[in-house]
């Protein structure tokens, strides 16, 4: 469990003295071997703020690669774990601006301001409001939105600085006038101390990200989220609402049992499924969508999408030249067959997500089949892999109860050739495929 920040900690970290202290602590290794000496050094100079300084630097280092300009942010460990990766949040902000041009957007669970930063950077957004019950995170969000503006993410140049007292005064009002929140005027997002289940603005679009962590760890039940997901959906029913959820959300239960109407978007970034997002409100049709984001070597993020509006008419047949494991967003969104139809692929079993074909779609990863094995028994696998001089092995599994790491150790491979092993079932029978290492087409 990370250090528990207070409002006084944030005030210090935002001060000139705090900024200098962060520079010094940032130069410390803060590794397991150096931690005792580093803590002693920081404490001798900056007590009682040494713990806050060390935790901030460690959080910033963990945030690198996930959040833009991480070295300038104030954040907590829990907030970082739930924060949306900047490219994903930026993509969502752009879509909101496209769907609702000029809209004022209110993030009702804004936390440290990650979504606010991306919303404020999009020219098509008319204004941005953020609210949260956690005053510490709001203070961090105030810092982060101002700092990101000065580092170039925010496109406007002005800065609106509200004191905590001013924020509390605004939060006690019934509503916030969206016209006063226009980003185009050069202001940073307006922040409020407010409960997500008590509407406090007349915004055009609402955004929510219910907390999925408690004092005992992650929570998975819909009613255990903070605030509960169903309460959020009911509070903003009939209005444009975007709710970020865990990628494992059982959205079909949400539809069948609770009558959710809207679009479910599952997003991955660099082959890691990041979230399921619920879009609802006027003009949003029922549907499923997979959004796949990949970062190129130069930092450019490429995006492609597929929806259930496309055909899912595909055949089931014998394996072709390649096996493909579709991106996790495609699988979680239930769009494997739609993806196969788009790219001229087919299934080896109607209930298994692996696809096959004689070519690999551009940008996707495929495994050229060397041999199909008659079973998944370890003796059969060991003999086949030894015959190909296998030394390093990537193991992919679907439809079977096999732990890849444990199996790899038991196989005791001694060769020099890298290979891949795909284990799955066709019908009720387990099968194995020895393959060349996966390659990404294009």
C-alpha positions as CSV (number, residue, x, y, z in Angstrom):
1,X,0.0,0.0,0.0
2,X,1.4,3.4,-1.0
3,X,1.9,6.5,1.1
4,X,-1.3,8.2,2.1
5,X,-1.0,11.9,0.9
6,X,-2.6,14.8,2.7
7,X,-3.6,18.2,1.3
8,X,-0.6,19.7,3.1
9,X,1.7,17.3,1.2
10,X,0.3,18.4,-2.1
11,X,0.6,22.1,-1.1
12,X,4.3,21.5,-0.3
13,X,4.9,19.6,-3.5
14,X,3.4,22.4,-5.6
15,X,5.5,25.0,-3.8
16,X,8.8,26.3,-5.1
17,X,10.6,24.6,-2.2
18,X,8.7,21.4,-3.0
19,X,9.7,21.6,-6.7
20,X,13.4,21.9,-5.7
21,X,13.0,19.0,-3.3
22,X,11.5,16.8,-6.0
23,X,14.5,17.6,-8.2
24,X,16.8,16.3,-5.6
25,X,14.9,13.2,-4.7
26,X,14.5,12.4,-8.4
27,X,18.3,12.1,-8.6
28,X,18.3,9.3,-6.0
29,X,18.2,5.7,-7.2
30,X,15.4,4.6,-4.9
31,X,16.1,0.9,-5.6
32,X,15.7,-1.9,-3.1
33,X,19.4,-1.9,-2.4
34,X,19.7,1.9,-2.0
35,X,16.3,2.6,-0.3
36,X,17.5,2.8,3.3
37,X,20.3,5.3,2.4
38,X,18.0,7.3,0.1
39,X,15.3,7.6,2.8
40,X,17.9,8.7,5.3
41,X,19.1,11.4,2.9
42,X,15.6,12.6,2.0
43,X,14.6,12.7,5.7
44,X,17.6,14.6,6.8
45,X,16.7,17.4,4.3
46,X,13.0,17.4,3.9
47,X,11.2,15.9,6.9
48,X,8.3,15.7,7.4
49,X,7.7,15.7,3.6
50,X,10.3,13.0,2.8
51,X,7.8,10.2,2.4
52,X,5.6,12.3,0.1
53,X,8.6,13.2,-2.0
54,X,9.8,9.6,-2.3
55,X,6.4,8.3,-3.1
56,X,5.8,11.0,-5.8
57,X,9.1,10.2,-7.5
58,X,8.4,6.4,-7.5
59,X,4.9,7.0,-8.8
60,X,6.3,9.2,-11.6
61,X,8.7,6.5,-12.6
62,X,6.0,3.9,-12.7
63,X,3.8,6.3,-14.8
64,X,6.5,6.7,-17.5
65,X,5.2,5.2,-20.7
66,X,1.6,5.4,-19.5
67,X,1.0,9.0,-18.8
68,X,2.3,12.0,-20.8
69,X,4.9,14.2,-19.0
70,X,4.9,11.8,-16.1
71,X,7.9,13.6,-14.5
72,X,5.7,16.6,-13.9
73,X,2.7,14.9,-12.4
74,X,1.5,14.6,-8.8
75,X,-0.2,11.3,-8.2
76,X,-0.9,8.4,-5.8
77,X,-0.2,4.8,-6.4
78,X,-3.9,3.8,-6.5
79,X,-4.7,6.7,-8.8
80,X,-1.9,5.7,-11.1
81,X,-3.1,2.1,-11.3
82,X,-6.6,3.2,-12.3
83,X,-5.6,6.1,-14.6
84,X,-6.2,5.7,-18.3
85,X,-3.1,5.5,-20.5
86,X,-2.8,8.9,-22.2
87,X,-3.1,7.6,-25.8
88,X,-6.4,5.8,-24.8
89,X,-7.8,8.9,-23.0
90,X,-6.7,11.1,-25.9
91,X,-8.5,8.8,-28.4
92,X,-11.7,8.9,-26.3
93,X,-11.5,12.7,-26.0
94,X,-11.2,13.0,-29.8
95,X,-14.2,10.8,-30.3
96,X,-16.3,12.8,-27.8
97,X,-15.4,15.9,-29.8
98,X,-16.4,14.2,-33.0
99,X,-19.7,12.8,-31.7
100,X,-20.7,16.0,-29.8
101,X,-18.9,19.0,-31.4
102,X,-18.5,21.9,-29.0
103,X,-19.7,19.9,-26.0
104,X,-18.9,20.7,-22.4
105,X,-17.7,17.5,-20.8
106,X,-17.9,16.8,-17.1
107,X,-15.7,14.0,-15.7
108,X,-17.6,13.2,-12.5
109,X,-14.8,11.0,-11.1
110,X,-11.8,13.0,-12.2
111,X,-9.2,11.8,-9.7
112,X,-5.8,13.2,-10.5
113,X,-7.0,14.7,-13.8
114,X,-5.7,12.3,-16.5
115,X,-8.9,12.4,-18.6
116,X,-9.2,16.2,-18.0
117,X,-5.8,16.8,-19.5
118,X,-6.7,15.0,-22.8
119,X,-10.2,16.5,-23.0
120,X,-8.7,20.0,-22.6
121,X,-6.2,19.4,-25.4
122,X,-8.9,18.7,-28.0
123,X,-10.0,21.8,-29.9
124,X,-13.5,20.4,-30.5
125,X,-14.3,20.3,-26.8
126,X,-16.2,23.4,-25.7
127,X,-15.3,23.1,-22.0
128,X,-14.2,20.7,-19.3
129,X,-15.3,20.2,-15.7
130,X,-13.9,17.8,-13.2
131,X,-15.2,16.7,-9.9
132,X,-14.3,14.2,-7.1
133,X,-14.9,13.7,-3.4
134,X,-11.2,13.3,-2.7
135,X,-9.8,16.7,-2.0
136,X,-6.2,15.4,-2.2
137,X,-6.7,14.1,-5.7
138,X,-8.5,17.3,-6.7
139,X,-5.5,19.3,-5.5
140,X,-3.2,17.0,-7.6
141,X,-5.6,17.4,-10.6
142,X,-5.3,21.2,-10.2
143,X,-1.5,20.9,-10.4
144,X,-1.5,18.4,-13.3
145,X,-3.9,20.2,-15.5
146,X,-1.9,23.5,-15.1
147,X,1.4,21.8,-15.6
148,X,0.3,19.8,-18.7
149,X,-1.0,23.1,-20.2
150,X,2.5,24.6,-19.8
151,X,4.2,21.6,-21.2
152,X,2.3,21.7,-24.5
153,X,-0.5,19.1,-24.1
154,X,-3.0,21.8,-23.4
155,X,-3.6,24.0,-26.5
156,X,-4.7,27.1,-24.7
157,X,-2.4,29.4,-22.9
158,X,-4.3,30.9,-20.0
159,X,-4.4,29.5,-16.5
160,X,-7.3,29.6,-14.0
161,X,-6.1,29.1,-10.4
162,X,-8.9,28.4,-7.9
163,X,-8.1,28.1,-4.2
164,X,-9.6,25.2,-2.2
165,X,-12.1,27.6,-0.6
166,X,-13.2,28.7,-4.0
167,X,-13.6,25.1,-5.2
168,X,-15.8,24.3,-2.1
169,X,-17.9,27.4,-2.8
170,X,-18.6,26.3,-6.3
171,X,-19.3,22.8,-5.3
172,X,-22.1,24.0,-3.0
173,X,-24.0,25.6,-5.9
174,X,-26.7,23.6,-7.6
175,X,-25.2,23.7,-11.1
176,X,-22.2,25.0,-13.0
177,X,-22.8,27.2,-16.1
178,X,-21.1,25.4,-19.0
179,X,-20.4,28.7,-20.8
180,X,-18.0,29.7,-18.1
181,X,-15.9,26.6,-18.6
182,X,-14.9,27.1,-22.2
183,X,-11.4,25.8,-22.9
184,X,-11.3,28.0,-26.0
185,X,-11.0,31.0,-23.7
186,X,-7.6,29.7,-22.5
187,X,-8.7,28.3,-19.1
188,X,-7.8,25.0,-17.5
189,X,-10.6,22.7,-16.4
190,X,-12.8,23.8,-13.6
191,X,-12.7,21.5,-10.6
192,X,-15.4,20.8,-8.0
193,X,-15.7,18.9,-4.8
194,X,-18.7,16.8,-5.6
195,X,-20.3,13.4,-5.4
196,X,-20.6,11.7,-8.8
197,X,-24.1,10.6,-7.9
198,X,-25.3,14.2,-7.3
199,X,-25.3,16.1,-10.7
200,X,-23.6,19.5,-10.3
201,X,-23.4,20.8,-13.8
202,X,-25.4,21.3,-16.9
203,X,-22.7,19.7,-19.1
204,X,-23.5,18.1,-22.5
205,X,-21.6,14.9,-21.9
206,X,-20.7,13.1,-18.7
207,X,-17.7,10.8,-18.1
208,X,-17.2,8.4,-15.2
209,X,-14.6,5.9,-14.1
210,X,-15.8,4.1,-10.9
211,X,-13.0,3.0,-8.6
212,X,-12.2,-0.6,-8.9
213,X,-10.0,-0.8,-5.8
214,X,-10.7,-0.8,-2.1
215,X,-8.6,-1.1,1.0
216,X,-8.5,-4.9,0.5
217,X,-7.5,-4.8,-3.2
218,X,-9.4,-5.0,-6.5
219,X,-13.2,-5.3,-6.6
220,X,-15.1,-7.0,-9.4
221,X,-18.8,-6.9,-8.4
222,X,-20.8,-4.1,-10.1
223,X,-22.2,-2.9,-6.8
224,X,-18.8,-2.9,-5.1
225,X,-17.4,-0.2,-7.4
226,X,-17.2,3.4,-6.1
227,X,-19.6,4.7,-7.1
228,X,-21.6,1.6,-8.0
229,X,-21.9,1.2,-11.8
230,X,-25.6,0.8,-11.9
231,X,-26.1,3.9,-9.8
232,X,-24.0,5.9,-12.2
233,X,-26.0,4.6,-15.2
234,X,-29.3,5.5,-13.4
235,X,-28.1,9.0,-12.3
236,X,-27.3,10.0,-15.8
237,X,-29.9,8.0,-17.7
238,X,-31.1,9.8,-20.8
239,X,-28.0,12.0,-21.1
240,X,-24.8,11.3,-23.1
241,X,-22.7,9.2,-20.7
242,X,-19.3,7.5,-21.2
243,X,-18.3,5.1,-18.4
244,X,-14.9,3.4,-18.3
245,X,-14.9,-0.1,-16.8
246,X,-12.5,-3.0,-16.2
247,X,-11.8,-5.0,-19.4
248,X,-13.3,-8.1,-17.9
249,X,-16.7,-6.5,-17.5
250,X,-19.5,-9.0,-18.3
251,X,-21.4,-6.5,-20.5
252,X,-23.8,-9.2,-21.7
253,X,-25.1,-9.6,-18.1
254,X,-25.4,-5.8,-18.0
255,X,-27.6,-5.9,-21.0
256,X,-29.6,-9.0,-20.2
257,X,-30.1,-8.5,-16.5
258,X,-30.1,-4.7,-16.1
259,X,-31.3,-3.5,-19.5
260,X,-28.2,-1.5,-20.5
261,X,-28.7,0.1,-23.9
262,X,-25.7,1.5,-25.7
263,X,-22.4,0.6,-27.2
264,X,-19.6,-1.4,-25.5
265,X,-16.1,-0.5,-26.7
266,X,-13.2,-2.7,-25.7
267,X,-9.8,-1.0,-26.1
268,X,-6.3,-2.5,-26.2
269,X,-3.0,-0.6,-26.3
270,X,0.1,-2.5,-27.5
271,X,-1.6,-5.9,-27.2
272,X,-2.8,-5.3,-23.7
273,X,-6.5,-5.0,-23.1
274,X,-7.0,-1.8,-21.1
275,X,-10.7,-1.2,-20.6
276,X,-14.3,-1.7,-21.6
277,X,-16.1,1.6,-22.2
278,X,-19.9,2.0,-22.1
279,X,-21.3,4.7,-24.4
280,X,-25.0,5.5,-23.8
281,X,-27.5,8.2,-24.2
282,X,-29.4,9.8,-27.1
283,X,-28.1,8.8,-30.5
284,X,-26.0,5.9,-29.2
285,X,-27.1,2.6,-30.8
286,X,-26.6,-0.9,-29.2
287,X,-23.4,-2.5,-30.4
288,X,-20.0,-3.8,-29.8
289,X,-16.7,-2.3,-30.9
290,X,-13.0,-3.3,-30.6
291,X,-10.5,-0.5,-30.7
292,X,-6.9,-1.6,-31.2
293,X,-4.1,0.9,-30.6
294,X,-0.4,0.1,-31.5
295,X,2.6,2.3,-30.8
296,X,5.2,2.5,-33.6
297,X,8.9,2.9,-32.9
298,X,8.7,6.6,-33.5
299,X,6.0,7.0,-30.9
300,X,3.1,7.3,-33.4
301,X,0.0,5.4,-32.2
302,X,-1.9,3.7,-35.0
303,X,-5.6,2.8,-34.4
304,X,-8.0,0.5,-36.1
305,X,-11.5,-0.6,-35.1
306,X,-14.1,-3.3,-35.9
307,X,-17.7,-3.5,-34.9
308,X,-20.5,-6.0,-34.9
309,X,-22.1,-4.1,-37.8
310,X,-19.7,-6.1,-40.1
311,X,-20.5,-9.6,-41.3
312,X,-19.5,-12.6,-39.2
313,X,-20.0,-15.1,-42.0
314,X,-16.8,-17.3,-41.8
315,X,-16.1,-21.0,-42.4
316,X,-14.7,-23.6,-40.1
317,X,-12.0,-25.8,-41.6
318,X,-8.6,-27.3,-41.6
319,X,-5.6,-25.1,-40.6
320,X,-4.1,-23.0,-43.4
321,X,-0.5,-21.8,-43.6
322,X,-0.7,-19.6,-40.5
323,X,-2.4,-19.5,-37.1
324,X,-3.4,-16.2,-35.7
325,X,-4.4,-15.1,-32.2
326,X,-6.6,-12.0,-32.6
327,X,-5.9,-9.0,-30.4
328,X,-7.5,-9.3,-27.0
329,X,-9.8,-6.4,-27.6
330,X,-11.3,-8.3,-30.6
331,X,-11.7,-11.4,-28.4
332,X,-13.2,-9.6,-25.4
333,X,-15.7,-7.7,-27.7
334,X,-16.9,-11.0,-29.2
335,X,-15.8,-9.9,-32.7
336,X,-13.5,-12.8,-33.7
337,X,-15.7,-13.9,-36.5
338,X,-16.2,-10.4,-37.8
339,X,-12.4,-9.9,-37.8
340,X,-12.0,-13.2,-39.7
341,X,-14.5,-12.2,-42.3
342,X,-12.8,-8.8,-42.9
343,X,-9.4,-10.5,-43.5
344,X,-10.5,-13.6,-45.3
345,X,-9.6,-15.9,-42.5
346,X,-11.4,-18.9,-41.0
347,X,-11.8,-20.8,-37.7
348,X,-10.3,-24.1,-36.8
349,X,-13.1,-24.6,-34.2
350,X,-16.3,-22.6,-33.8
351,X,-15.7,-22.1,-30.1
352,X,-12.0,-21.2,-30.1
353,X,-10.6,-17.7,-30.9
354,X,-7.6,-18.9,-32.9
355,X,-8.0,-18.2,-36.6
356,X,-6.1,-19.5,-39.6
357,X,-5.4,-18.4,-43.1
358,X,-2.8,-18.4,-45.9
359,X,-1.6,-14.9,-45.1
360,X,-1.3,-12.5,-42.2
361,X,-3.2,-9.2,-42.2
362,X,-0.9,-6.1,-42.2
363,X,0.2,-5.2,-38.7
364,X,-0.9,-8.4,-37.2
365,X,1.1,-11.3,-35.8
366,X,0.9,-14.8,-37.2
367,X,2.6,-18.2,-36.7
368,X,3.6,-20.3,-39.7
369,X,2.7,-23.9,-39.0
370,X,5.5,-26.4,-39.2
371,X,3.7,-29.5,-37.9
372,X,0.4,-30.5,-36.4
373,X,0.8,-32.9,-33.5
374,X,-1.7,-35.7,-32.8
375,X,-2.0,-34.9,-29.1
376,X,-0.9,-32.5,-26.3
377,X,0.8,-35.1,-24.2
378,X,4.1,-34.0,-22.8
379,X,6.1,-36.9,-24.3
380,X,4.7,-36.1,-27.8
381,X,5.5,-32.4,-27.3
382,X,9.0,-33.0,-26.0
383,X,9.9,-35.5,-28.8
384,X,8.6,-33.2,-31.6
385,X,10.3,-30.1,-30.2
386,X,13.6,-31.9,-29.7
387,X,13.4,-33.1,-33.4
388,X,13.4,-29.4,-34.4
389,X,16.3,-28.5,-32.1
390,X,14.0,-26.2,-30.1
391,X,15.7,-24.1,-27.4
392,X,13.4,-21.2,-26.6
393,X,9.7,-21.6,-26.9
394,X,6.7,-19.3,-26.9
395,X,3.6,-21.2,-25.8
396,X,0.0,-20.1,-26.6
397,X,-3.0,-21.8,-25.1
398,X,-6.7,-21.6,-25.6
399,X,-9.4,-24.0,-24.6
400,X,-7.1,-26.2,-22.5
401,X,-6.1,-26.2,-18.8
402,X,-2.3,-25.7,-19.3
403,X,0.1,-23.3,-17.6
404,X,2.6,-22.2,-20.3
405,X,5.4,-21.4,-17.8
406,X,5.1,-24.7,-15.9
407,X,4.9,-26.7,-19.2
408,X,8.0,-24.9,-20.6
409,X,10.0,-25.9,-17.5
410,X,8.9,-29.5,-17.7
411,X,9.8,-29.8,-21.3
412,X,13.5,-29.1,-20.5
413,X,14.4,-27.9,-24.0
414,X,18.1,-28.0,-24.8
415,X,18.3,-27.0,-28.5
416,X,19.2,-23.7,-30.1
417,X,16.2,-22.9,-32.4
418,X,13.4,-20.5,-31.3
419,X,9.9,-21.9,-32.0
420,X,6.3,-21.4,-30.9
421,X,3.8,-24.0,-29.7
422,X,0.1,-23.4,-30.0
423,X,-2.1,-25.7,-27.8
424,X,-5.8,-25.7,-28.2
425,X,-8.7,-28.1,-28.9
426,X,-10.6,-28.9,-32.0
427,X,-13.9,-30.4,-31.0
428,X,-13.2,-32.3,-27.8
429,X,-9.7,-33.3,-28.7
430,X,-6.5,-31.4,-27.6
431,X,-4.1,-30.6,-30.5
432,X,-0.7,-29.0,-30.7
433,X,0.9,-27.0,-33.5
434,X,4.7,-26.5,-33.7
435,X,5.2,-23.2,-35.4
436,X,7.9,-20.8,-36.5
437,X,8.3,-17.8,-34.1
438,X,5.5,-15.2,-34.4
439,X,6.1,-12.5,-37.0
440,X,4.1,-9.3,-37.5
441,X,3.1,-8.7,-41.1
442,X,3.8,-5.4,-42.8
